[in-house]
Amino acid sequence: MFTRAALPSWIALVGGALFPFALAPYFLWPLGLISLGTLFYALQKSNTGKTAFKRAWLFGLGQFGLGVSWIYVSMHDHGGTPAWLAVPAVALFAGFLALIPGFWFLLRQKLSGHSLAAFSFASYWLLQEWCRSWFLTGFPWLYAGDAHLFTWLSGWAPVSGAYVISFILALTAASLVIVVQTRNWVYLMPLLLWPAGDALKQINWTHATGTMSVGVVQGNVEQNRKWLNEEIFPTIDRYQADTRPLLGNDLILWPETAITLLYQRYQPYMELFAEELQENNSTVITGIPFRWPRGTELEGEYHNSIIAFGDGEGVYHKQRLVPFGEYIPLESAIRGLIPFFDLPMSSFRAGEIDQDLLKVTVHQGDSTELALVAPYICYEIAYPDLVLETAKNADLLVTISNDAWFGDSLGPKQHMALAQMRALETGRWILRSTNTGISALVNHKGEITDRIPVSERTSFSSIAERRTGETLYMKIGVLPLLCFAFTLIALATLIQRKGRGETAL
């Protein structure tokens, strides 16, 4: 297995395993360049589609095998799946995800071979990331660009999001490999895109229209007891008690399914607490399960939802559901096979597109204004397209989650970083509340301004900016970048078809 011919495959596998260390919480971004460089090198040594597929798949196996290893915690520690089954299940998931880069780089080998090598590599890397954002509901996680919240390249995020940063990284990594191989320094030209990003950071894409006082409650409810019947009312009491010291803030945010009682059953308690909130000019936004009542078209259907009550109003139903966590694919065939497929609240229905934003009353002395708040539940903050669309008319973004499912693993840290990237892309402040952490306030530059220690029952108050305007990314989306990538691919394919041989850039 350790033959000279097998060396590029091993390099691809090890390079993929390096990839997650470029992302949160490590942010060792040079490892991202090295990782992408190993994939480019391995593909350079591939002369057939089959070999290109194998090496890209091995890279993806290393990337996802380590990068999404946190799924093991939810399956084993909280889902009741034995270790002997949870480990291969995570490996199977990683292997499935790795099929996506495998497919795209097989296509690259078939269509364009090694023509325009660096540009085609960057283009196909972009396309495989974009594909993961929608294929089978999408898994927009572990993007190369997400490693660059704090580098020069972060200036590109408002232009075309993490996608364009990923493209620049792949182009840079491939170019550096070519420079090492050829000693031709002209191939360092893509490095000019890095200081250009620093210059872009000086642009204020959005502008402040005012402020609002905000608070976050982190309940730190034990995950293994959260859904027990005897915990329902103690949990309600906990959140209401922890909220009272924050009264007077315009907005107070509770986590995903902070209330484990159905919305309709919680209403009597909500109305009593709403009176207290209104007296103190405060709005609570919380996660809660919602079931459609009798007589409605969707009678009996469940949603993972957000409600605003007190001095504000609105209901939002989650649109992007987590497979196996919030709905079970092929439910009739696999429900009941293992405890993980029978988790509480795993039969949700996806919410409709174009739901109304939540409304929060903002008090400025004797005057009041209405703030529009765009809500995202857990996994939804990972979807750039969803966040871009709903953020356009919002003054503030809020995201709620229950990352207790994943313990003290990479998952919650990666999740927090995704929220920071969405703040950069939209030029909006984001308020985030989770059950056990990370709960924080993020400014429009993607910087955390306030946060709560992990695994503590506590809260904080702060001031958030309300902002308006659109970044370039919000105006044009990812389509121009995709068109550019497809143009490069078409050119590389044309060169290959005309038999002009290898071209580096």
Disulfide bonds with the S-S distance in Angstrom:
none
